[in-house]
Amino acid sequence: MKVPIDSQQLNVFATLAHTPNMARTAEQLGLTPSAVSHCLKVLEADLGTRLFERSSRHVALSETGRVFLADAEAVLGRMKEMRRRVREVTDARQTRLRIGANATACQYLLAPTLREFRESFPDHIIRIEQCSAREAVTLLADDRIDLGVFTEPADSADLEFIETGLDDLQFVVNPLHPWAAKRKAIREQIGQQNLILPERDGETYARIEAYFREENIELKPIIEIANENAIQQFVRLDLGVGILPRWIAAQDVKEGLLVGLPLGRRQLRRRWGILRSRGRKMTLAESLFTNICRNLLRELVTQAK
């Protein structure tokens, strides 16, 4: 089976057909006249026919050459279009950042991170997709986002997870709740509380449930929601006992609107990080975004201690 026709040979043929002059063709293509002649001879040998009628003074297309020219120009035009489209995609990637993030990241992390990011990349177009970590795995596989900002998902084996920080969870209660006066959660009462927890299908819920399973405590939430800011608001209204990261509730605790209490004798910590496709080279913009996220989260967690 013959190999495909060489693109340079096609380009030489089409240029010569429109000139038609060996020296001028060579000049346009940055080749020597002998190189032009060689390309043409190889192409004609490959096709088994003459594409030009030659004389001592000029070169003219043969009948076969005229037919072949239309196909050659169609192929060359298609190749130029392919190059243009690849360049468009490359340029777009270099001037955009597509981020997937859960509700907490959208609420607390992205705005300050992107404010600092845009100081270095003011022309970048930012696209944000609010989603769960599980949904982000699919979005990354389909090349619909570049990075994800999440706590570490359980099913991230095929992805790279770049840790940006740790936070710890605590009970939060309304100041009028009986636990608030005692400054601790009563272990025997945890299973009877009206708990307000993250959504059941999420990673944080799974970690909370596993934590209390080890304590032989069964949780009975009355509200499950994938929004930690909403949990904070529900607890402020005394609708139940919430479980939140210390840094999210820190301001309300400081102002006396909420009371933070340890979950128990052990800490329950979450790993935050950037989720990305494994093996794909990180752009300068993505690297900067990751570093800003890391510094911001560490600052927020440190301030809450």
C-alpha positions as CSV (number, residue, x, y, z in Angstrom):
1,M,0.0,0.0,0.0
2,K,1.4,3.4,-1.0
3,V,2.0,6.1,1.6
4,P,-0.1,9.3,1.4
5,I,1.1,12.0,-0.9
6,D,3.6,14.3,0.7
7,S,2.1,17.7,1.6
8,Q,5.3,19.6,0.5
9,Q,5.1,18.0,-2.9
10,L,1.5,19.0,-3.2
11,N,2.4,22.6,-2.3
12,V,5.2,22.7,-4.8
13,F,2.9,21.4,-7.5
14,A,0.1,23.9,-6.8
15,T,2.5,26.8,-6.6
16,L,4.2,25.9,-9.9
17,A,0.8,25.4,-11.5
18,H,-0.1,29.0,-10.8
19,T,3.3,30.6,-11.5
20,P,4.3,28.7,-13.8
21,N,8.0,29.3,-13.4
22,M,10.6,27.1,-11.7
23,A,12.7,30.0,-10.4
24,R,9.7,32.0,-9.2
25,T,8.2,29.0,-7.5
26,A,11.5,28.3,-5.8
27,E,11.7,31.9,-4.5
28,Q,8.1,31.9,-3.2
29,L,8.6,28.6,-1.3
30,G,12.1,29.4,-0.1
31,L,13.6,26.4,-2.0
32,T,16.2,26.0,-4.7
33,P,15.0,25.4,-8.3
34,S,16.6,22.0,-8.1
35,A,14.6,21.2,-5.0
36,V,11.4,22.2,-6.8
37,S,12.3,20.0,-9.8
38,H,13.1,17.1,-7.5
39,C,9.8,17.4,-5.6
40,L,7.9,17.4,-8.9
41,K,9.7,14.4,-10.3
42,V,9.1,12.4,-7.1
43,L,5.4,13.3,-7.2
44,E,5.0,12.4,-10.8
45,A,6.8,9.1,-10.2
46,D,4.5,8.3,-7.3
47,L,1.4,9.0,-9.4
48,G,2.8,7.3,-12.5
49,T,1.9,10.2,-14.8
50,R,3.2,13.6,-16.0
51,L,1.6,16.6,-14.4
52,F,3.4,19.2,-16.5
53,E,4.4,19.5,-20.2
54,R,7.8,21.0,-20.3
55,S,9.7,22.9,-23.0
56,S,13.0,24.8,-22.9
57,R,11.1,28.0,-22.3
58,H,8.1,27.3,-20.1
59,V,6.1,24.8,-18.0
60,A,2.4,24.1,-18.6
61,L,-0.1,21.8,-16.9
62,S,-0.9,18.5,-18.7
63,E,-4.5,17.4,-19.0
64,T,-3.9,15.1,-16.0
65,G,-2.3,18.0,-14.1
66,R,-5.3,20.2,-14.5
67,V,-7.6,17.5,-13.0
68,F,-5.1,16.8,-10.2
69,L,-4.8,20.6,-9.4
70,A,-8.4,20.9,-8.2
71,D,-7.9,17.9,-5.8
72,A,-4.5,19.2,-4.6
73,E,-5.9,22.6,-3.8
74,A,-8.8,21.1,-2.0
75,V,-6.4,19.0,0.2
76,L,-4.1,22.0,0.8
77,G,-7.1,24.1,1.7
78,R,-8.3,21.5,4.2
79,M,-4.8,21.3,5.7
80,K,-4.7,25.1,6.2
81,E,-8.1,24.9,7.9
82,M,-6.9,22.2,10.2
83,R,-3.9,24.3,11.2
84,R,-6.1,27.3,11.8
85,R,-8.5,25.4,14.0
86,V,-5.7,23.9,16.0
87,R,-4.2,27.4,16.5
88,E,-7.6,28.7,17.6
89,V,-8.0,25.9,20.2
90,T,-4.4,26.5,21.4
91,D,-4.9,30.3,21.6
92,A,-8.2,29.8,23.4
93,R,-6.6,27.5,26.0
94,Q,-3.8,30.0,26.6
95,T,-6.3,32.8,27.3
96,R,-9.0,31.1,29.3
97,L,-9.4,29.2,32.6
98,R,-12.3,26.9,33.1
99,I,-12.9,26.1,36.8
100,G,-15.2,23.5,38.4
101,A,-16.0,24.2,42.1
102,N,-18.4,23.2,44.8
103,A,-20.7,25.6,46.5
104,T,-18.2,26.3,49.4
105,A,-15.4,27.1,47.0
106,C,-17.7,29.4,44.9
107,Q,-18.9,31.1,48.0
108,Y,-15.6,31.7,49.9
109,L,-12.6,30.9,47.8
110,L,-13.0,31.8,44.1
111,A,-13.7,35.6,44.4
112,P,-10.5,36.5,46.4
113,T,-8.5,34.0,44.4
114,L,-9.6,35.3,41.0
115,R,-9.2,38.9,42.1
116,E,-5.5,38.3,42.7
117,F,-5.2,36.0,39.6
118,R,-6.5,38.7,37.3
119,E,-3.7,41.1,38.4
120,S,-1.3,38.8,36.5
121,F,-3.7,37.6,33.8
122,P,-6.2,40.4,33.1
123,D,-7.1,39.2,29.6
124,H,-8.0,35.7,30.7
125,I,-11.7,34.6,30.3
126,I,-12.8,32.8,33.4
127,R,-15.6,30.2,33.2
128,I,-16.9,28.7,36.4
129,E,-19.0,25.5,36.7
130,Q,-20.6,24.9,40.1
131,C,-20.6,21.2,40.5
132,S,-19.8,18.3,42.9
133,A,-16.4,16.6,42.9
134,R,-18.1,13.6,41.4
135,E,-19.4,15.6,38.5
136,A,-16.0,17.3,38.1
137,V,-14.4,13.9,37.4
138,T,-16.6,13.6,34.3
139,L,-16.1,17.2,33.3
140,L,-12.3,16.8,33.4
141,A,-12.4,13.6,31.5
142,D,-14.5,15.3,28.8
143,D,-12.1,18.4,28.7
144,R,-15.0,20.7,29.8
145,I,-13.0,22.2,32.7
146,D,-9.3,22.7,33.3
147,L,-9.2,22.6,37.1
148,G,-11.5,21.7,40.0
149,V,-11.5,23.2,43.5
150,F,-12.8,20.6,46.0
151,T,-12.2,18.6,49.1
152,E,-10.5,15.3,48.0
153,P,-13.0,13.0,46.3
154,A,-12.9,9.3,46.9
155,D,-12.9,8.4,43.2
156,S,-9.9,10.5,42.0
157,A,-7.5,7.6,41.1
158,D,-7.3,8.6,37.4
159,L,-6.8,12.3,38.3
160,E,-4.2,14.3,40.0
161,F,-5.1,15.9,43.3
162,I,-2.8,18.8,44.4
163,E,-3.3,19.5,48.0
164,T,-3.9,23.2,48.9
165,G,-4.7,22.8,52.6
166,L,-6.5,21.1,55.5
167,D,-9.5,22.2,57.5
168,D,-11.3,20.7,60.4
169,L,-15.0,20.3,61.2
170,Q,-16.9,21.1,64.3
171,F,-20.4,21.3,65.7
172,V,-22.0,24.8,65.5
173,V,-25.0,25.6,67.6
174,N,-27.2,28.6,68.3
175,P,-26.2,30.4,71.5
176,L,-29.6,29.4,73.0
177,H,-28.9,25.7,72.5
178,P,-28.3,23.8,75.8
179,W,-24.8,22.6,74.5
180,A,-23.7,26.3,74.2
181,A,-23.8,26.8,77.9
182,K,-21.9,23.6,78.6
183,R,-19.3,24.5,75.9
184,K,-19.3,20.9,74.6
185,A,-21.5,18.4,72.8
186,I,-23.0,15.7,75.0
187,R,-22.1,12.5,73.4
188,E,-25.2,10.6,74.5
189,Q,-27.4,13.3,72.9
190,I,-25.8,13.5,69.5
191,G,-28.0,10.8,67.9
192,Q,-31.2,12.7,69.1
193,Q,-30.2,16.1,67.7
194,N,-31.8,17.8,64.7
195,L,-28.7,17.7,62.6
196,I,-28.1,19.9,59.6
197,L,-25.5,18.3,57.4
198,P,-24.0,18.5,53.9
199,E,-25.7,16.5,51.1
200,R,-25.7,12.7,51.6
201,D,-24.0,11.9,48.3
202,G,-21.0,14.2,49.0
203,E,-17.6,13.4,50.3
204,T,-18.0,15.5,53.5
205,Y,-21.1,13.7,54.5
206,A,-19.3,10.4,54.0
207,R,-16.4,11.5,56.2
208,I,-18.8,12.7,59.0
209,E,-20.8,9.5,58.9
210,A,-17.6,7.4,59.1
211,Y,-16.3,9.5,62.0
212,F,-19.4,8.9,64.1
213,R,-19.8,5.3,63.0
214,E,-16.4,4.7,64.7
215,E,-18.0,6.3,67.8
216,N,-21.0,3.9,67.5
217,I,-23.3,7.0,67.0
218,E,-26.0,6.9,64.3
219,L,-26.7,10.3,62.8
220,K,-30.3,11.5,62.0
221,P,-30.2,14.7,59.9
222,I,-33.3,16.7,59.4
223,I,-31.8,18.8,56.7
224,E,-29.2,17.9,54.1
225,I,-27.9,20.6,51.7
226,A,-24.9,21.1,49.5
227,N,-24.2,24.6,50.7
228,E,-22.2,25.2,53.9
229,N,-23.3,28.9,54.0
230,A,-26.9,27.7,54.1
231,I,-26.1,25.4,57.0
232,Q,-24.7,28.4,58.9
233,Q,-27.8,30.4,58.3
234,F,-30.1,27.6,59.4
235,V,-28.2,27.1,62.7
236,R,-28.3,30.9,63.3
237,L,-32.1,30.5,63.1
238,D,-31.9,27.7,65.6
239,L,-33.3,25.1,63.3
240,G,-30.8,22.5,64.5
241,V,-27.2,21.6,65.1
242,G,-24.8,22.0,62.2
243,I,-21.4,20.6,61.3
244,L,-19.1,23.1,59.6
245,P,-15.5,23.8,59.0
246,R,-14.0,26.0,61.7
247,W,-12.9,28.7,59.2
248,I,-16.3,29.2,57.7
249,A,-18.1,29.7,61.1
250,A,-15.2,31.7,62.6
251,Q,-16.7,35.2,62.1
252,D,-20.2,34.2,63.4
253,V,-18.5,32.5,66.5
254,K,-16.4,35.6,67.1
255,E,-19.5,37.8,67.0
256,G,-21.5,35.5,69.3
257,L,-24.0,34.5,66.6
258,L,-22.9,30.9,66.8
259,V,-21.0,28.6,69.2
260,G,-18.4,26.2,67.9
261,L,-17.9,22.9,69.7
262,P,-15.6,20.0,69.1
263,L,-17.1,16.9,67.5
264,G,-15.4,14.7,70.1
265,R,-12.0,13.6,71.3
266,R,-10.7,13.3,67.8
267,Q,-10.4,15.9,65.0
268,L,-12.2,15.4,61.7
269,R,-10.1,17.0,59.0
270,R,-10.6,17.4,55.2
271,R,-8.0,17.8,52.5
272,W,-8.7,20.7,50.0
273,G,-7.0,20.7,46.7
274,I,-7.0,21.2,43.0
275,L,-8.3,18.4,40.8
276,R,-6.8,18.1,37.3
277,S,-6.2,15.6,34.5
278,R,-3.2,13.5,35.2
279,G,-0.2,13.9,32.9
280,R,-1.4,17.1,31.2
281,K,1.1,19.9,31.5
282,M,-0.1,22.7,33.7
283,T,-0.1,26.2,32.1
284,L,1.4,29.2,33.9
285,A,-2.1,30.5,34.6
286,E,-3.2,27.2,36.1
287,S,-0.1,27.1,38.2
288,L,-0.6,30.6,39.5
289,F,-4.3,29.9,40.3
290,T,-3.3,26.8,42.3
291,N,-0.7,28.7,44.3
292,I,-3.1,31.5,45.1
293,C,-5.8,29.0,46.2
294,R,-3.2,27.3,48.5
295,N,-2.1,30.6,50.1
296,L,-5.7,31.8,50.6
297,L,-7.0,28.7,52.2
298,R,-4.1,28.4,54.6
299,E,-4.6,32.0,55.6
300,L,-8.3,31.5,56.2
301,V,-7.7,28.3,58.2
302,T,-4.9,29.9,60.3
303,Q,-7.0,32.9,61.1
304,A,-9.8,30.7,62.4
305,K,-7.6,28.9,64.9
